[in-house]
Amino acid sequence: MEANDYGKEFIFMVVNVYFVRHGQTYLNEFNKMQGWSDAPLTDKGLADADHAGDVLKAVSFDYAFSSDLKRAVDTAKHILARNPSDHTEPITDPAFREVFFGYFEGDHSSLTATTVAGMTSVKSWEDLIAMVGIEKSRDLTKAADPFSRAENDEEFWHRLTPGLDRLRNLPDGSNVLVVAHGMTIRSLISRFTDTKAYLDAPKNGSITKLTLSPSTTTVDYYNHLTLGGNQ
């Protein structure tokens, strides 16, 4: 080994990933379950996307991805229209879709939570998550689905993990945009931190930054409306 080669095998490769929750949709506004179902962005949702674009124009993206659901794609386009990079459209990847709620897609979230939990004391989806956590909420939804089509926790991570692995394998130092969804982003926080920050749902258009290496996942911040600043 040459002297100037010493330690090269210990270089720590990292990718900077900016996850953005899509802008508000009509189903968000009406408090409906929205997983693989889709709805247009509201006027507020378009403003959410534009605000995220204004904040993130300080970061020139080497790569841009979104889930393949239209609300995420449209949000990504608005962000990229304000970005100094040459990207105008995201690469779509179903790995970054929202959780699939199966039979409960489109139902009011409060009614769904009461049904899934099997107890009337659970009045909202947030009550359910606070009681059982993100992971078990998926398993309970699958169990309560009469068609058994909803994703359980294992199925959700089986879909999402390959997408994260593709991000890990991007060139060292890459800045990456990923427009995804509320429960998807909350799930990352639940898995890769020891905090209960996921109990607060990410705002539409908010930014969550992760640093990925081939073997590690670091959450730099969650649910911010500025670059690393206050929520």
ZILIN-V749335 format. One record per helix or strand of 2 or more residues. SS is the DSSP state (a for helix, b for strand). FROM is the first residue (numbers start at 1). LEN is the number of residues. Records with the same first field share a line. If there is no record, write none. Layout:
SS->FROM-LEN, FROM-LEN
//
This chain:
a->3-3, 8-3, 26-4, 43-14, 70-12, 94-3, 102-3, 109-9, 125-20, 153-16, 182-11, 197-3
b->15-7, 63-4, 91-2, 175-6, 207-6, 217-8
//
